[in-house]
Amino acid sequence: MNITLDADILFNAVSDHATKTLLHHLVNAGHSLFVPLTVLGEVMLVSLTRDDKHEAIHDIIYLCRELSIKFQIPSQKLRQCCMCIDDVDKHNRLQFTDKTHLGYASASASDYFLTTDKLLRRFRYPCETVDGCGSAPVCISPDEMRELL
């Protein structure tokens, strides 16, 4: 399984033992963890505003190495997925960065998008209904992922 992580999951993993343990279980079971470049950018921006910025950045880097996290980079498919997501979210319920994170997960054919954000977990991808558009990852919470394991 390929699992894309939201920024909140990375932050939780460095401060919450249960989230970090879940990610370790996923990797130990042979699943691959991915982080979109936009999530990495968001994590860096938030970390730089903290008083303990050096420690926060170091913790995220160490976590990424420890879990062999792979990074998702822009592609033509990403542009296509983001446009479809924008079309579906006409009322702009989702933040721009969140839509881009979802675009990365969809473009890279991730099976799951792991997040604590309830609004993201309720979002329905256009490719769930449009034939041939691509693959829509399931937006799932850490608790739901634990149940799957």
C-alpha positions, 0 to 999 in steps of 0.5 A: 500500500502507498500512503501519503501523509498530511502535515498534521501527521508528521507533526503528530509523529514527532510529538505523539508516540501513538502516531509514530508507532502507527507509522512504524507499523505501516513501514514494518508491514511493507507499506510505503509512506510518501510526503508531497513537496507541498506538505514538506514546505508547509512543515518547514514554514510552520517549524520556522515560526516556532521558538524551537525551530531547529529542534522541530526541523531536526525532528522532522528530518530524522523522522523522514529518514527513520521511516524511509519516507519518499517525496512526491514531486510535481508532474503533469498528472498533478496539474490535471488532478489539481484542476479536477479537485478545484472543479469539484470544490467550487465553494472553496471549502478546502484550503488551497494547500490541502487541495494540492496535497490531495492532488499529489496523493491522487496523481501518485496513485496513493491508496490512502491519504492519512490526515486528522482533518475531518473536512479532508476526510469527507471530501469526495474526489472527482475521479471517484465518479469520472471514468478514466480520471485516475485513482482516488486515495481514501482519506483516512484518520490514524484511528481508521488506519489502525483498524485496517491493520 
